[in-house]
Amino acid sequence: MLTRTTTLIPENVKDDLLSSSGQKSDAPPRQGVLNELATDSEGAEHSTGILPSQELERQVRVTREIVAVEPIQDDQYQPASLDLRLGPVAYRVRASFLPGKDATVEQRLEDLAMHKMDISNGGVLERGCVYIVPLLEHLALRRRTSAMGNPKSSTGRLDIFTRLITDHGTEFDRVREQYKGPLYAEVSPRTFSVLVRKGSRLSQLRIRRGNPLSSDEDMKRLQQKHHVVESISEDQIRNGVPVSVDVRGDATGRLIGYKARSHAGLIDIDKVRHYEVLDYWEPVYAPRRGGLILDPEDFYILASLEAVKVPPKYAAEMIAYDTLVGEFRVHYAGFFDPGFGHPEAGGEGSRAVLEVRSYEVPFVIEHGQVVGRLAYERLTAQPSRLYGSGLNSSYQRQGLALSRHFKPLPRSDVHPVPG
């Protein structure tokens, strides 16, 4: 029996979604698609792991483990994740929260919501405020199946703190096995106020089958075979593959990053290559000597020193914060799709872009300092689409790159500091 979307949505949220969309849940799949996706094990190489795009499509069209009020669009499917869409309403809340095992998100909103606003045709999420937005997608996961959320790359590069929460949830960005219910995004812009609307995509969902083990020995073998992080030796791998920061550039005085301007203008989350870089960012150049001093509470975009790649049958996640390497946080959007930086997908030489914040005190970050570690996890099978290969992938073959909302910075606007 197929699970109907309406059984998964709290009444007040269901009314908000349906009244705005005027549509029912996903239309029944075509018979050809059913035949193509009918067998659970077809094409699978492992019984556990992250599900690739074709399996996500199967969960939408066949098993109905992923359902939605409005039809899921083809461009929501990424190689190993599904883009999630904002619904038509947003709740301004007094504070971030987890519902806990005894409550739903809706019940907590009754206590914490300050204001409910219609964002069907656009609404401003103000910097420094916290919002809860019901998503158009909902889940009815089966046995041995769980899920994880993460911000999209463009979301992290705008310093929009975005986390996934569920009914009875006790962790952010984690969806327990066999969860049946709605999904919500907690959204808190930290630097720029943003304009969003129903259908805007701030986060992604990954689905995991089983609980595959991943050890440093696995990472070492992966490094030996694929050289997933350039110039790293196997004995440096501990709790993941290390990634270091470039604060030198090609030569002293070269552009190495950007620092967000305080009190900049509004950003429409759905506009691409629309905004002038210098209206929102200050260029950061390599220091004449020593490391780069991070000012407390400022937001920086930097790049990894090493090229990074993700083999087609793997996904990777950047471990966000480690006090052992300094009082700063790196990488909100920590998920790397299969094919990122990989020659087969035209991405050789791609760097990891690092979203960096220092906390409490100024901190000097040195050239080549380890700032994070990549944890690689296998997929159940190679995805039918790779990052950058036939997809509209914004960041394949990237070096230092801002989010897709900004126009390229003309060379005439880059002014190296004299040596």
N, C-alpha and C positions, 0 to 999 in steps of 0.2 A: 504494500500500500504506500502510495506517495504521500509525504507529509505536506499539508497545505500551509501556505505562508501564514494565514490568519491564525493558526493555532499557536504561533510563536510570538505574537506581538501583544504587549499590554494594551488594554482597551484605549486608554487616552492617547498613547503613541500611535496605535493603529488608526485611530480616527484622524490624527494629524497627517499621517502619511497618505492614507487613501483619499482623503478629501482634497489633498493637494495634487496627487498624481492623476486621479481619475482612472487608474489602471489596475488591473489584477496582477497577480504574480506571474512569473515566467511562463510563457506559452509552452504547451507540451512539445517535446523535442520531435524533430522530424524522424521518420522511421529509419532513414539511412544513417542518421547520427546514432540512433539506438543500436543499430546493428554494429556500427563501427566501434562503439564504446561498451558493448554489452558485457564483455568478460572482464572480471576484476583483475585477473592475473595476466591478461594479454599485454605483452610488451614489458612486463615488470621484471626487473633483474634482481630486486631485493624485496623481501616481505616487509621490511621496516625502513623508514627514512622519510625525508621531505617529499611531498607529492609534486610531480612535475605538472606542467600546464595541461596536458591531455587528461590527467587524472582529476585535476580541478574541474575541467569541463565536464567530465563524467559525473562528478559530485553535484554539479548544477543540473545537468540534463537528465540523468538517469536515476541516481540514488537519492537525489533531493536532500543531500546533507547540507548543501548551501542553497538557500532560497532568498527571494527578494520580492519586494512589493512592485518594483518596476523591472523589466527585463534586464538581465545582466548583459552588458555590451562586450563585443569581442575584444575591444582594446583594453578591457579591464584585466584580461589574462596576461600575466607576466610569466617568464620561464618557470618560476617556482613560487609564485604568489598571485594573489588576486587583489586588485585595487578595491578599496572600500569607499562608498559614497555617502556623503552627508545627507540626512533627511531634511525635511522642510522646516523643522523647528530647532531652536537652540535655547538652552536654559542657562542663564547666568547664575552661578552658585557662589555661596560665601567662601567655600574652601574646597580643595581637592578631597576626594574620599574614595574608599573602597566600601562596597555595600556589606561585606562580611557574609558568613555562611547562612545567616538567618534572615537576610533581607534582599529585596530586589532593588535595582537602581531606581525604579519608579517610586518605591517606598522612601528611599533616602532623599529623593528630589522633593518630596512633600515637606521635608524638614529644612532642606538646604537651598532650594531654589529661591532666588530673589526676583527673577524676571524671566518670562518666557517670550521669545520673539520669533516672528515668522521670517525665515530666511529663504522662502521659496524663490523669490526673485532677487535676493541679495540682502545681506546683513553684515554689519561691521562687528568683528570680534576685536575688542580693544586690548592693546598691550597691557600686561600686568593683571588681567582679569582671567577668571577660570570659567569655562563653559562646558556643559555636557550636551552632546548632540546625538540623538538616536540615529543610527545608520540605516540605510535601505536594505542592507544584507542581514540575514539571520541564519542561525545554524541549527542543525539537527544531527549531530555527529553520532556515528556508530561506535561500537566497541573497539577498543585499541586505537581510537582516533582522537587526537587533541589538536590544538591550534595555538598559534602565537601571532601577536600583532607587532607592527613596527611602523614608524613614520616613513613616508616616501622620502626619497633623497631631497627633492625640492622643498619639502616641509622642514627638514632639518636645517637646510642651508638658509632658511629664513628665520631660524631660531624660534620656531613654533613648537612648543612642548606638547606633544600629542601622544596619548596613551589609550589603549583599548581596555574597556571594562565590561564585565558581564554580571548578570544577576547572580547573587550569592558568591561573588568572586572575592578571593582573599589575596590575589596578586594582580598587578597591572600587566597587561600584554600577554597574559596566559589564559587559555581557554581549556578547561579541564576535559578529560575524556568523557565522551557521550553527552556533552552539553547540548541542551535543547533550549533555545531562547534567543532573545534579541542581543544585538551588539550596540555598544555606545562608544563614542569617542570623547575623551576628556581633552579639551583644547585650551592651551594657555599661551597666547603670543607673548614672547619675552622682549622682543626688540621692535618689531613693526606691527602696527595695527593692520588687520587684513580683512578684505572683503571676500566673503564666501557666499555660496548659494546651494540650494538643493542640487545634488549631483557632484559637487566639488569633491576632489579626492585628496585627502591628507595622509591616509595610512593604507597599509597593505596587510593581508592575512596570509600566513603560511599554515599549511596543514601537515601534521606529522602522523605517520602510522607507526604504532609501536613505540619503543624506546631504544633506538639504536645507540650503542656505546661508541664513543669517540675519545681516543686517548692521544697522548703526545706521541706515542709510537706510530699511530695512524698518521698523524700530522707529519712526522719525519719521513715516512714512506711517501706521502703525497709531495713533500718538498723535494725529495730525491728524484721522483719521477717527473714532476711537472714544473719545478722551480716556481712555486706559487707566489713567493715573495722574493724579489730580486736581491741577490747578494747576501742572503741570510744562510748561515750554515746550520746544519741539523742540530748541533749541540746547543744552539741558541733557543731552540723551541722548548718552551715550558709554559704550560697552561695556555697553549695556543702559539701561533706563529707571530713573532714580533714585527711591528711596523714602527718606523721612526719618522721624524719630522724634518722637512727641509726648511731651514731658515737662512740659507746662504744663496740659493738660486744659482744661476750660471756664473755669476761674478758679484763682487761686493757692489751694493747699490741697486741690484735688480729687484723687481717686484717679486715678493714671496707670499703675499697674502692680502687680505682686506680686513678692515675693522669697521663694524657697523656704526653709522652715524646716529647719535642720539636725536630723538624727536624728528625723525624723517617722516615722509608722507605715507599715505595709505597704499597698500599693495593689493591689487586684485589677484587672487590666487589662481584664476583661470586664464590670465593674460600671459602670452609667451613673447619674449624678446620685445617687451614694451617699454621698460623703464631704463632711464639713463643710470649707469653705474655710479657716477660721482654724486648723484643726488642722494644716494643711500649708503655709500661706502667710502671710506678713506683708504687709499692704497697703502700697503705696508711694504717697506723696502728692507732688504737685508741690512742688518747693522754693520757698521764699519769694523767692529771687532766684538767678539763674545756672542752671547745668545740674545734672543728677543725677549724683552720684558713684557709680560702680559699684565695689563691693568685689571684690578679686581672688577668683576661684574661686566666688563666689556666682552663683546662677542667677536670672535675672529674666524675667518676662513683661511686655512693653510692647506698644504699638500704634503703627502708622504714623500720621503726621499726615494723610496724604492717603488719600482713598478709592481703592480699587484695583478694576479690573474686568478680566475676561478674556473677550474675545469668543467666541461659540459655536464658531468654527472654529479656535481657538487654545488652546494651553496655555502656561503660564508657569512659570519656575523662578527662585527667588531665589538669586543668587550668594552663597555662604555666608560668605565671609571675604575681606577686602581690607585688608591692612596699611596701605594709603594713607589710610584713613579712621579708623584707630585700632586699638589692640591689643585687639580684642574680636571675638567671633564672633556672627553673627546668623543665626538660622533653620536649625535642623537639617532640618526638614520643608519643603523648599524648593519643593514642587510645587503649583501652582494649577491646578485642573481647569477645563475649558471651562464658562463660565457663572458662575464665581465673581464676585460683585459686579455681575453684569450685570442690567439691568432686565428682559430677557426671561425671566430665571430668578428674578425676585423678590429680587435681591440688591443693589439700588442702595444705595450708601453704605457698603459693606463695607470695613473696614480690614484691613490685613495685621497679624496678630499676630506679634510678634517675640520669638523665644527668644534671650536675650542672655547671654553670658558675657564677663567681662573676664579678661585673662590677665596674670600677672606683677605688674602694678602697678595701683593705683587709677586709674580713668580717668573724666574728666568728659565726659558726653555731653550736648550742648546741644540745646535745643529747635530742631527743624527741621534738625538735622544729618543729612546723607545717611549711612545705615547699610547700605545694600545696593542692588543693582540687579536689576531684573527682566528676564530674557531671554525673549522670546516666540517660540514656534515654532508653525508652522501644523500642522493635522491633515490627513490625506488627505481627510477629509470631515467634515461636521458630525456629531457623535455623536447617536444616537437618544435619549440621555438627557443632560440638562444638570445641572450641579451645582445643587442646591437646587430643581430643578423635577421634582416627583414622586419625588424620592429622599429618603431619610432623611439629609439633609446637616446635620451638626452645627453648621457655622460660617457658613452663609449669613446675610448682613446683620449680621455680627458687628461689635462695636466692640472693646473690651478683653475678651478671653474666655479663661478657663482651659479645660483639657481637659474633655471631656464626662463625666469621672468625678466631677465635683464638683457639689454642689447650688448653685443660684444664691445669691449672697451677699445677705442681707437688707440693706435700706438702713439699718436700725438699727445694723448692724455696721460701717458706713462712717463714720469720724469725721474730717471735714475739719480740717486744721490751720488755726488762726486766721491771718488775714492780718496 
